[in-house]
Amino acid sequence: MTDNPPATIAPTNMAPPALPTAQQKPSKTCDNCRKRKIKCVEDAEGSERPCVGCRNLDLECMFDYIRKKPGRKNSFAAAIRTKTEHPETPSRGFHPYDGRPAYSPPLDLLSPRARLARSSLPPASLPLPTDHLTPGLSHSAPRSPFSSFALPSTTGLSWLDSLDSVPFPDLSGFAVDPTLPFPSEQAHLLSLESPENALAGSSTASVGHAGVPRREEDVISWANVSHYVSLYLQYLWPLLPLVHRPTFAENLATRLDLRDTDFRALLLSIVAYTISQLPTSRLVTDKLEVEDLKRLQRRCHRTSQALQRTYHGQVSLTQICIIIFDQFYLLSIGLAHTAAARLGQAVQLAFTLGLHSDARTQALGLDAVEVQLRRRVFWQLYASDKTRAVAGNPMLINDFQGVCSYPEAIDDDFITSQGMFPQPASRPSLLAGFVSVSKLFRVLSECFFHHRCILSELRTIGTDWTLLAEERVHAVLREMPSAIQDPASAKPGLREVFAMQRANILITVAIVKFALYDLRSALDVDEDQLGREREAIAREIHNLLMSIPVEDLASNGESVRGKVFHIACALCGQASTPGTDTGLVVDWCNMFSAISFVQMPPPPPGAVLDSRANSPPTDVPEAALEALAAPASA
């Protein structure tokens, strides 16, 4: 064997390696030994000669490897270094934090799979917003869990208002043409509430992200907002007392809607709710006719929906109130399934905030205003849930899950953040009717629970419980203030309000007693006797309701329409029984028609759409239309 040839010595003119920085410490193992994972033995004659392993294999001994820092790669630092070293490099992206070009590796350095995925992406046409991360606005601060009625926002402009410079795709081509024929009025209503049509209808001169207006004036004049809010406070607040009146008035005076997105959506939802709830005689003005009111309420509802789609972070009581107002609007236009879905969302949010538990409310350390608002919101959801369960739908709120205390029958003028003052004896509370209705719905809920248990072959009570429940109903009627029992004795400015509350209480009493009769029927009580009792209570309630002006009766909105309709259907169910008073059925049907007509009269013959789902279609023969209109005229 011949000896190995002498190892090649690295040329002396080779440039020495660059001095490492403080963070780049060279390794004591050459690159070849590192790859072979063997020990690098330095030559005995000096460090200028190759190591033993490289000399035996006749390889060039290199020390180019630099130990990397642990952890994932900092792409942000790489982007800054690329910008510093190559300022002429064109931008390949847009960094969402400071607007500087983001680092994006070239295609030749990517793997085949990453190169294919990157080539299939469309080019970025919409720049990402940057204003919402300016030092003046907080991006990571959680939303206040309390209501914006009692705690005015002081955090400055909402981040939504800073996105008005972001272009948004034009969806006007997807809007539904109102002149096209639809198979039914319900299909037309659903098309009007579609996101594409809502977005196309809310495009204004001053809009924010996704075409959302930044001010109330972009949707409705402030004068109209003030007008319909005043109508809500005058007539509808006793039915839906979801705001603290003094704090709400202060927020209106300081224009909180310009700083708080939730309050802006709340005002729009209140306007849409007021138009759908009050009779036309209290809404129509010289400037707005019936068709104008319908367009206005749809526009306000759509814009409020667009504002609600921007919710992020923690849930507030204000957002639940907005959903409640929207639910009544959806019911008024016949979208019962959509309203039920919104109600389920509100109930879930209410349980998330712990509105059903006095212990959780007390643990938060809230003031008297917030405590009362939480109770009112919960019992309103409770009432809406039981009203929906009258038709046989499942209950979303069950008593065994816990219910909070009833709200105090004290007007907002005597409720402050420092505490509550007693209601003056000479001044009947506007909330007395709301508390009475809440107690009636509690009895109705227990009745539904026991009835459905019996239908499931689980007997939980006997007939004695129904007698005790009926006595609880009579106790509620006895405890009503004299102003509700006799609205004519109230002051002139409050007669309409107490008459409206009296109508709501009486129709709810009829619903509760009908449910008790159904429960007795399931307990095998005499059917003939129950039929006579059902007719007696229906005749008594009808006579009491006829003493109330129809405008005050109709001010209860879709709720009273649904209850009257249920009673009429229950009476029709026993109309085939011998000896049944068929005239009583006609009387309740006439009441239903009168309420529907007063709430929103039928459209003119050339109108395309009516906001009421029960209006007759235009293709019905004239003889049938006259027959349908006869009970309403009676």
Solvent accessible surface area in square Angstrom, and as a share of the most:
residue,aa,sasa,rsa
1,M,241,1.07
2,T,128,0.75
3,D,136,0.71
4,N,132,0.68
5,P,107,0.67
6,P,125,0.79
7,A,27,0.21
8,T,99,0.58
9,I,96,0.49
10,A,33,0.26
11,P,84,0.53
12,T,142,0.83
13,N,134,0.69
14,M,92,0.41
15,A,80,0.62
16,P,113,0.71
17,P,105,0.66
18,A,97,0.75
19,L,164,0.81
20,P,62,0.39
21,T,86,0.50
22,A,110,0.85
23,Q,145,0.64
24,Q,80,0.35
25,K,163,0.69
26,P,70,0.44
27,S,22,0.14
28,K,191,0.81
29,T,38,0.22
30,C,0,0.00
31,D,25,0.13
32,N,34,0.18
33,C,1,0.01
34,R,78,0.28
35,K,164,0.70
36,R,116,0.42
37,K,182,0.77
38,I,73,0.37
39,K,173,0.73
40,C,28,0.17
41,V,76,0.44
42,E,110,0.49
43,D,10,0.05
44,A,111,0.86
45,E,132,0.59
46,G,27,0.26
47,S,87,0.56
48,E,152,0.68
49,R,68,0.25
50,P,10,0.06
51,C,5,0.03
52,V,48,0.27
53,G,15,0.14
54,C,1,0.00
55,R,76,0.28
56,N,104,0.53
57,L,87,0.43
58,D,93,0.48
59,L,81,0.40
60,E,105,0.47
61,C,27,0.16
62,M,65,0.29
63,F,94,0.39
64,D,91,0.47
65,Y,83,0.32
66,I,74,0.37
67,R,163,0.59
68,K,169,0.72
69,K,151,0.64
70,P,133,0.83
71,G,72,0.69
72,R,230,0.84
73,K,148,0.63
74,N,95,0.49
75,S,68,0.44
76,F,81,0.34
77,A,36,0.28
78,A,6,0.05
79,A,11,0.08
80,I,73,0.37
81,R,129,0.47
82,T,42,0.25
83,K,93,0.39
84,T,103,0.60
85,E,106,0.48
86,H,88,0.39
87,P,84,0.53
88,E,134,0.60
89,T,61,0.35
90,P,103,0.65
91,S,70,0.45
92,R,135,0.49
93,G,34,0.33
94,F,93,0.39
95,H,25,0.11
96,P,52,0.33
97,Y,151,0.57
98,D,63,0.33
99,G,33,0.32
100,R,115,0.42
101,P,45,0.28
102,A,30,0.23
103,Y,77,0.29
104,S,32,0.21
105,P,40,0.25
106,P,48,0.30
107,L,83,0.41
108,D,112,0.58
109,L,132,0.66
110,L,36,0.18
111,S,61,0.39
112,P,103,0.65
113,R,208,0.76
114,A,40,0.31
115,R,87,0.32
116,L,130,0.65
117,A,58,0.45
118,R,69,0.25
119,S,77,0.49
120,S,84,0.54
121,L,126,0.62
122,P,109,0.68
123,P,125,0.78
124,A,107,0.83
125,S,95,0.62
126,L,82,0.41
127,P,75,0.47
128,L,100,0.50
129,P,39,0.24
130,T,47,0.27
131,D,58,0.30
132,H,30,0.14
133,L,63,0.31
134,T,58,0.34
135,P,144,0.91
136,G,71,0.68
137,L,45,0.23
138,S,83,0.53
139,H,116,0.52
140,S,104,0.67
141,A,61,0.47
142,P,111,0.70
143,R,73,0.27
144,S,64,0.41
145,P,44,0.28
146,F,54,0.22
147,S,1,0.01
148,S,13,0.08
149,F,0,0.00
150,A,19,0.14
151,L,79,0.39
152,P,58,0.37
153,S,27,0.18
154,T,126,0.73
155,T,115,0.67
156,G,33,0.32
157,L,107,0.53
158,S,25,0.16
159,W,90,0.32
160,L,4,0.02
161,D,14,0.07
162,S,24,0.15
163,L,4,0.02
164,D,66,0.34
165,S,89,0.57
166,V,25,0.15
167,P,70,0.44
168,F,88,0.37
169,P,73,0.46
170,D,118,0.61
171,L,47,0.24
172,S,64,0.41
173,G,75,0.72
174,F,136,0.56
175,A,40,0.31
176,V,43,0.25
177,D,63,0.33
178,P,74,0.46
179,T,108,0.63
180,L,100,0.50
181,P,125,0.78
182,F,58,0.24
183,P,127,0.80
184,S,57,0.37
185,E,46,0.21
186,Q,69,0.31
187,A,29,0.22
188,H,11,0.05
189,L,3,0.01
190,L,93,0.46
191,S,18,0.12
192,L,15,0.08
193,E,29,0.13
194,S,27,0.18
195,P,83,0.52
196,E,73,0.33
197,N,13,0.06
198,A,5,0.04
199,L,29,0.14
200,A,27,0.21
201,G,40,0.38
202,S,5,0.03
203,S,82,0.53
204,T,49,0.29
205,A,115,0.89
206,S,25,0.16
207,V,42,0.24
208,G,6,0.06
209,H,59,0.26
210,A,29,0.22
211,G,13,0.12
212,V,3,0.02
213,P,2,0.01
214,R,83,0.30
215,R,107,0.39
216,E,0,0.00
217,E,63,0.28
218,D,24,0.12
219,V,12,0.07
220,I,7,0.04
221,S,53,0.34
222,W,60,0.21
223,A,77,0.60
224,N,47,0.24
225,V,0,0.00
226,S,51,0.33
227,H,66,0.30
228,Y,1,0.00
229,V,3,0.02
230,S,57,0.37
231,L,17,0.08
232,Y,0,0.00
233,L,30,0.15
234,Q,94,0.42
235,Y,31,0.12
236,L,0,0.00
237,W,1,0.00
238,P,2,0.01
239,L,23,0.11
240,L,4,0.02
241,P,0,0.00
242,L,0,0.00
243,V,0,0.00
244,H,11,0.05
245,R,71,0.26
246,P,58,0.37
247,T,17,0.10
248,F,0,0.00
249,A,53,0.41
250,E,97,0.43
251,N,1,0.00
252,L,34,0.17
253,A,87,0.67
254,T,72,0.42
255,R,50,0.18
256,L,0,0.00
257,D,0,0.00
258,L,63,0.31
259,R,74,0.27
260,D,20,0.10
261,T,13,0.07
262,D,7,0.04
263,F,0,0.00
264,R,3,0.01
265,A,0,0.00
266,L,0,0.00
267,L,0,0.00
268,L,1,0.01
269,S,1,0.01
270,I,0,0.00
271,V,0,0.00
272,A,1,0.00
273,Y,1,0.00
274,T,0,0.00
275,I,0,0.00
276,S,3,0.02
277,Q,6,0.03
278,L,0,0.00
279,P,0,0.00
280,T,14,0.08
281,S,83,0.54
282,R,50,0.18
283,L,1,0.00
284,V,54,0.31
285,T,53,0.31
286,D,148,0.77
287,K,184,0.78
288,L,31,0.15
289,E,97,0.44
290,V,31,0.18
291,E,49,0.22
292,D,41,0.21
293,L,0,0.00
294,K,2,0.01
295,R,123,0.45
296,L,8,0.04
297,Q,2,0.01
298,R,35,0.13
299,R,86,0.31
300,C,0,0.00
301,H,1,0.00
302,R,27,0.10
303,T,1,0.00
304,S,0,0.00
305,Q,40,0.18
306,A,8,0.06
307,L,1,0.00
308,Q,18,0.08
309,R,139,0.51
310,T,23,0.14
311,Y,56,0.21
312,H,113,0.50
313,G,71,0.68
314,Q,84,0.37
315,V,29,0.17
316,S,6,0.04
317,L,3,0.02
318,T,1,0.00
319,Q,7,0.03
320,I,0,0.00
321,C,0,0.00
322,I,0,0.00
323,I,4,0.02
324,I,1,0.01
325,F,0,0.00
326,D,1,0.01
327,Q,10,0.04
328,F,19,0.08
329,Y,1,0.00
330,L,2,0.01
331,L,54,0.27
332,S,5,0.03
333,I,3,0.02
334,G,20,0.20
335,L,5,0.02
336,A,55,0.43
337,H,166,0.74
338,T,52,0.30
339,A,1,0.01
340,A,21,0.16
341,A,67,0.52
342,R,38,0.14
343,L,1,0.01
344,G,27,0.26
345,Q,81,0.36
346,A,1,0.01
347,V,9,0.05
348,Q,119,0.53
349,L,32,0.16
350,A,3,0.02
351,F,43,0.18
352,T,75,0.44
353,L,21,0.10
354,G,0,0.00
355,L,2,0.01
356,H,28,0.12
357,S,26,0.17
358,D,54,0.28
359,A,72,0.56
360,R,113,0.41
361,T,12,0.07
362,Q,148,0.66
363,A,89,0.69
364,L,89,0.44
365,G,66,0.63
366,L,29,0.14
367,D,41,0.21
368,A,21,0.16
369,V,6,0.03
370,E,3,0.01
371,V,29,0.16
372,Q,6,0.02
373,L,2,0.01
374,R,9,0.03
375,R,47,0.17
376,R,1,0.01
377,V,0,0.00
378,F,1,0.00
379,W,1,0.00
380,Q,12,0.05
381,L,1,0.01
382,Y,0,0.00
383,A,13,0.10
384,S,9,0.06
385,D,1,0.00
386,K,0,0.00
387,T,40,0.23
388,R,69,0.25
389,A,1,0.01
390,V,24,0.14
391,A,88,0.69
392,G,55,0.53
393,N,49,0.25
394,P,91,0.57
395,M,27,0.12
396,L,62,0.31
397,I,1,0.01
398,N,32,0.16
399,D,38,0.20
400,F,153,0.64
401,Q,84,0.37
402,G,28,0.27
403,V,35,0.20
404,C,7,0.04
405,S,48,0.31
406,Y,62,0.24
407,P,5,0.03
408,E,71,0.32
409,A,40,0.31
410,I,20,0.10
411,D,6,0.03
412,D,2,0.01
413,D,84,0.43
414,F,39,0.16
415,I,1,0.01
416,T,48,0.28
417,S,59,0.38
418,Q,163,0.72
419,G,25,0.24
420,M,76,0.34
421,F,120,0.50
422,P,113,0.71
423,Q,41,0.18
424,P,50,0.32
425,A,113,0.87
426,S,104,0.67
427,R,98,0.36
428,P,45,0.29
429,S,7,0.05
430,L,28,0.14
431,L,1,0.01
432,A,10,0.08
433,G,3,0.03
434,F,16,0.06
435,V,17,0.09
436,S,12,0.08
437,V,12,0.07
438,S,3,0.02
439,K,62,0.26
440,L,0,0.00
441,F,6,0.02
442,R,60,0.22
443,V,3,0.01
444,L,0,0.00
445,S,2,0.01
446,E,36,0.16
447,C,0,0.00
448,F,21,0.09
449,F,84,0.35
450,H,28,0.12
451,H,36,0.16
452,R,69,0.25
453,C,17,0.10
454,I,25,0.13
455,L,122,0.61
456,S,85,0.55
457,E,166,0.75
458,L,108,0.54
459,R,147,0.54
460,T,62,0.36
461,I,25,0.13
462,G,30,0.29
463,T,58,0.34
464,D,102,0.53
465,W,46,0.16
466,T,1,0.00
467,L,105,0.52
468,L,119,0.59
469,A,1,0.01
470,E,29,0.13
471,E,84,0.37
472,R,92,0.34
473,V,0,0.00
474,H,60,0.27
475,A,28,0.21
476,V,12,0.07
477,L,46,0.23
478,R,150,0.55
479,E,117,0.53
480,M,15,0.07
481,P,38,0.24
482,S,84,0.54
483,A,7,0.05
484,I,0,0.00
485,Q,76,0.34
486,D,74,0.39
487,P,22,0.14
488,A,74,0.57
489,S,78,0.50
490,A,12,0.09
491,K,139,0.59
492,P,99,0.62
493,G,56,0.54
494,L,51,0.25
495,R,110,0.40
496,E,64,0.29
497,V,5,0.03
498,F,0,0.00
499,A,7,0.05
500,M,1,0.01
501,Q,4,0.02
502,R,34,0.12
503,A,0,0.00
504,N,21,0.11
505,I,1,0.00
506,L,8,0.04
507,I,0,0.00
508,T,0,0.00
509,V,2,0.01
510,A,0,0.00
511,I,3,0.02
512,V,0,0.00
513,K,18,0.08
514,F,3,0.01
515,A,8,0.06
516,L,0,0.00
517,Y,10,0.04
518,D,56,0.29
519,L,0,0.00
520,R,22,0.08
521,S,34,0.22
522,A,26,0.20
523,L,9,0.04
524,D,129,0.67
525,V,38,0.22
526,D,79,0.41
527,E,106,0.47
528,D,85,0.44
529,Q,77,0.34
530,L,1,0.01
531,G,15,0.15
532,R,154,0.56
533,E,52,0.23
534,R,28,0.10
535,E,24,0.11
536,A,54,0.42
537,I,11,0.05
538,A,0,0.00
539,R,94,0.34
540,E,96,0.43
541,I,4,0.02
542,H,19,0.09
543,N,90,0.46
544,L,58,0.29
545,L,1,0.01
546,M,121,0.54
547,S,86,0.55
548,I,14,0.07
549,P,74,0.46
550,V,48,0.28
551,E,60,0.27
552,D,6,0.03
553,L,6,0.03
554,A,0,0.00
555,S,0,0.00
556,N,4,0.02
557,G,0,0.00
558,E,33,0.15
559,S,29,0.19
560,V,0,0.00
561,R,16,0.06
562,G,39,0.37
563,K,7,0.03
564,V,0,0.00
565,F,111,0.46
566,H,54,0.24
567,I,0,0.00
568,A,7,0.05
569,C,63,0.38
570,A,32,0.25
571,L,3,0.01
572,C,67,0.40
573,G,63,0.60
574,Q,25,0.11
575,A,35,0.27
576,S,106,0.68
577,T,65,0.38
578,P,128,0.81
579,G,83,0.80
580,T,25,0.14
581,D,57,0.29
582,T,82,0.47
583,G,36,0.35
584,L,6,0.03
585,V,16,0.09
586,V,83,0.48
587,D,55,0.29
588,W,0,0.00
589,C,53,0.32
590,N,36,0.19
591,M,9,0.04
592,F,41,0.17
593,S,27,0.18
594,A,33,0.26
595,I,0,0.00
596,S,15,0.10
597,F,107,0.45
598,V,28,0.16
599,Q,0,0.00
600,M,6,0.03
601,P,34,0.21
602,P,76,0.48
603,P,41,0.26
604,P,78,0.49
605,P,133,0.84
606,G,74,0.71
607,A,23,0.18
608,V,103,0.59
609,L,18,0.09
610,D,6,0.03
611,S,3,0.02
612,R,9,0.03
613,A,47,0.36
614,N,74,0.38
615,S,18,0.11
616,P,58,0.37
617,P,77,0.48
618,T,118,0.68
619,D,122,0.63
620,V,36,0.20
621,P,93,0.59
622,E,136,0.61
623,A,76,0.59
624,A,38,0.30
625,L,61,0.30
626,E,123,0.55
627,A,67,0.52
628,L,111,0.55
629,A,56,0.44
630,A,54,0.42
631,P,46,0.29
632,A,36,0.28
633,S,99,0.64
634,A,104,0.81
